[in-house]
Structure formats: C-alpha cells, structure tokens
C-alpha cells in the first residue's frame, strides 16, 4: 500500500542515512522501526499498581486550607 507520511526533517535525514548504510530502502527502515515499536508492550501497562496508605482519623481539620500551598 502506498501512502504519505510526514517526518521531522532531522529524523528523515537520519533514516535515509541508515538506509544507505545498511543497503535498505527508506521504506524498509521505516517499516522495521514501526514494527519494533508496535511489538513493544505498552509502557503504561507495564507499571504495577501502587496501593497508597490511608489512615483512619477525624478527617480534614478546619485550620487546613488546601488552596494555600505556600506553607
């Protein structure tokens, strides 16, 4: 399938240089890079859940102002 993609000027230059060095087409370099990226697991999915500690208490104290973070 033929399509047009827009690349950053420097990224395009680096990809063309890599293609020339490795004897591949620019299309092959872009396809390989995209395939590798899509094969990686999602970064967000790799993070384990974190359970934050909570404490029983009397709730928010009247003297605490959450809008005032200068203190």
C-alpha positions as CSV (number, residue, x, y, z in Angstrom):
1,X,0.0,0.0,0.0
2,X,1.3,3.4,-0.9
3,X,0.8,6.3,1.5
4,X,2.3,9.6,2.5
5,X,3.7,10.3,6.0
6,X,5.3,13.4,7.3
7,X,8.6,13.2,9.2
8,X,10.7,15.6,11.1
9,X,13.5,16.9,8.8
10,X,16.2,15.6,11.0
11,X,14.5,12.2,11.6
12,X,14.1,11.9,7.8
13,X,17.8,12.6,7.3
14,X,18.8,10.0,9.9
15,X,16.5,7.4,8.4
16,X,17.9,8.0,4.9
17,X,21.4,7.7,6.2
18,X,20.6,4.5,8.0
19,X,19.0,3.1,4.8
20,X,22.1,4.0,2.8
21,X,24.5,2.5,5.4
22,X,22.5,-0.8,5.6
23,X,21.7,-1.1,2.0
24,X,17.9,-1.0,2.6
25,X,15.2,1.3,1.3
26,X,13.8,4.1,3.3
27,X,10.5,2.2,3.3
28,X,12.2,-0.8,4.9
29,X,13.8,1.3,7.6
30,X,10.5,2.9,8.5
31,X,8.6,-0.4,8.4
32,X,11.2,-2.0,10.7
33,X,11.2,0.8,13.2
34,X,7.4,0.9,13.3
35,X,7.1,-2.9,13.6
36,X,9.6,-2.8,16.6
37,X,7.7,0.0,18.3
38,X,4.3,-1.8,17.9
39,X,5.8,-5.1,19.2
40,X,6.9,-3.5,22.5
41,X,4.4,-3.8,25.4
42,X,2.7,-0.6,26.3
43,X,4.7,1.4,28.8
44,X,1.6,2.3,30.8
45,X,0.6,-1.3,31.1
46,X,4.0,-2.3,32.4
47,X,3.6,-0.3,35.6
48,X,2.4,-2.3,38.6
49,X,-0.4,-0.8,40.7
50,X,0.6,1.0,43.8
51,X,-1.5,1.0,46.9
52,X,-1.1,4.2,48.9
53,X,-1.5,4.0,52.6
54,X,-4.6,5.5,54.2
55,X,-5.1,6.3,57.8
56,X,-8.2,6.5,60.0
57,X,-8.7,9.8,61.6
58,X,-11.0,12.7,62.1
59,X,-10.9,14.0,58.5
60,X,-9.9,17.4,57.4
61,X,-9.0,19.8,60.2
62,X,-10.8,23.2,60.0
63,X,-7.5,25.1,60.0
64,X,-6.2,23.3,56.9
65,X,-6.6,25.3,53.6
66,X,-5.8,23.1,50.6
67,X,-5.8,26.2,48.4
68,X,-2.8,27.6,50.3
69,X,0.3,25.6,49.5
70,X,2.8,28.3,50.5
71,X,3.3,26.7,53.9
